[in-house]
Amino acid sequence: MAQTVSLSASPRQATGKGAARQARFHGKVPAVIYGHGRDAQALELEAKALEKALQGVEPASTIIELAVDGKTVKTLIREIQRHPIRPDIIHVDFYEIHATEKVKLKVPVHLVGNPDGVRNAGGVLDQVTREVEIEVLPENIPDRVELDVNALKIGDSLHVRDLSIPNAKILTEADLTIATVVPPRAEEVAAPSPEAATEVAEPELIRKVREGEEEEGEGGAAAEGGAAAKPEGKAAGGGGAAPAKPEKAEKPKGGKES
């Protein structure tokens, strides 16, 4: 059953952002109450009393007995606004409820147990949906809904249709997944160190062209197939003619050969 807490509030005469800031400055929390055709009424509460009353309860499914001007009404919290940086409550919306009228509200879903796929296969339990909307009489409001996940193996899932909430109508779509067990996450491969990742480039082989040879790629490059370049001594256009023989030295006149 839903928990019940009691709070006191007083009417707030001034409204608007300036009045709300003043109320917070004096340790108050601006609020409003509405429902059942009544005009919205501006209220303020003691900030410390509100924080203490909401400790350890589920605000959305907790019945708040709100005393205003000596009259106590049962309410539900429809919205809590908090400061964007600090955890301080800066505004609360209360919705008045009657014992004989059903209300719509969201209740949290709590998973119970340790799935088989987690215990025996190293899987991971993933809760996809954390609350469901129901329609119920105030006296039957649950503070939370529990779902047993012990039997789940890897790849198994539980859905909204697997929930059982006595005396309540579930409004959330039946096929919506509540929880699933997924395979173990693969371990991340360590990135290689910068030294290992850097490839050492092989030095380029540079050969000095010998005198009498032509550089590769120039007009005198060797023909395809690996033919050697012709030495300078061959005739330019002879196509394989032998080099000219050196002339025979003349004998000196008037004497014998030495």
FENPESUL-V785882 format. One record per pair of residues at least 12 apart in sequence whose ideal C-beta (glycine too) atoms are under 8 Angstrom apart, sorted by the first residue. I is the first residue (numbers start at 1). J is the second residue. Records with the same first field share a line. If there is no record, write none. Layout:
I->J + J
//
This chain:
1->139 + 140 + 141 + 142 + 143
2->61 + 62 + 63 + 138 + 141 + 142 + 143
3->57 + 58 + 61 + 62 + 63 + 143
4->62 + 63 + 64 + 65
5->53 + 54 + 57 + 62 + 63 + 64 + 65
6->53 + 64 + 65 + 67 + 72
7->45 + 49 + 50 + 53 + 64 + 65 + 66 + 67
8->45 + 46 + 49 + 66 + 67 + 68
9->31 + 33 + 43 + 44 + 45 + 66 + 67 + 68
10->43 + 44 + 45 + 68 + 69
11->41 + 42 + 43 + 68 + 69
12->30 + 31 + 42 + 43 + 44
13->42
15->42
20->90 + 91
23->44
24->47 + 88 + 90
27->46 + 47 + 48
28->44 + 45 + 46 + 47
29->44 + 45 + 46 + 47 + 50 + 89 + 90 + 91 + 92
30->42 + 43 + 44 + 90 + 91 + 92
31->43 + 44 + 45 + 91 + 92 + 93 + 94
32->91 + 92 + 93 + 94
33->66 + 68 + 73 + 75 + 94 + 95 + 96
34->93 + 94 + 95 + 96
35->75 + 95 + 96 + 97
36->96 + 98
38->96
41->68
43->68 + 94
45->92
47->88 + 89
50->89 + 92
51->89
57->143
58->107 + 108 + 143 + 144
59->77 + 80
60->76 + 77 + 105 + 106 + 107 + 108 + 131
61->76 + 105 + 106 + 107 + 108 + 141 + 142 + 143 + 144
62->76 + 77 + 143
63->75 + 76 + 97 + 138 + 141
64->76 + 77 + 94
66->94
73->96
74->96 + 97 + 98 + 99 + 138
75->94 + 95 + 96 + 97
76->94 + 95 + 97 + 103 + 105
77->92 + 93 + 94 + 95
78->93 + 94 + 95
79->91 + 92 + 93
80->92 + 93
97->138
98->138
99->137 + 138 + 139
100->137
101->137 + 138
102->135 + 136 + 137
103->135 + 136 + 137 + 138 + 141
104->133 + 134 + 135 + 171
105->133 + 134 + 136 + 141
106->131 + 132 + 133 + 134
107->131 + 132 + 134 + 141 + 142 + 143 + 144 + 145 + 165
108->130 + 131 + 144 + 145
109->127 + 129 + 130 + 131 + 132 + 144 + 145 + 146 + 147 + 163 + 178
110->144 + 145 + 146 + 147
111->125 + 127 + 146 + 147 + 149 + 178 + 179
112->146 + 147 + 148 + 149 + 150
113->148 + 149 + 150
114->149 + 150
115->149 + 150 + 151 + 152 + 153 + 156 + 181
116->150 + 151 + 152 + 153
117->152 + 153 + 154 + 155 + 156 + 181
118->181
121->153 + 154 + 183 + 184
122->184
123->153 + 154 + 181 + 182 + 183 + 184
124->181 + 182 + 183 + 184 + 185
125->149 + 152 + 179 + 180 + 181
126->179 + 180 + 181 + 182
127->178 + 179
128->176 + 177 + 178 + 179 + 180
129->160 + 172 + 176 + 177 + 178 + 179
132->145 + 160 + 163 + 170 + 171 + 172
133->170 + 171 + 172
134->165 + 168 + 169 + 170 + 171 + 172
135->168 + 169 + 171
136->165 + 167 + 168 + 169
137->167
140->166 + 167 + 168
142->165 + 168
145->163 + 165
147->162 + 163 + 178 + 179
149->179 + 181
152->179 + 180 + 181
153->181
154->181 + 182 + 183
155->180 + 181 + 182 + 183
156->180 + 181
157->177 + 178 + 179 + 180 + 181
158->177 + 178 + 179 + 180
159->174 + 175 + 176 + 177 + 178
160->172 + 173 + 174 + 175 + 176 + 178
161->174 + 175
162->178
163->178
212->231 + 232
213->229
214->229
//
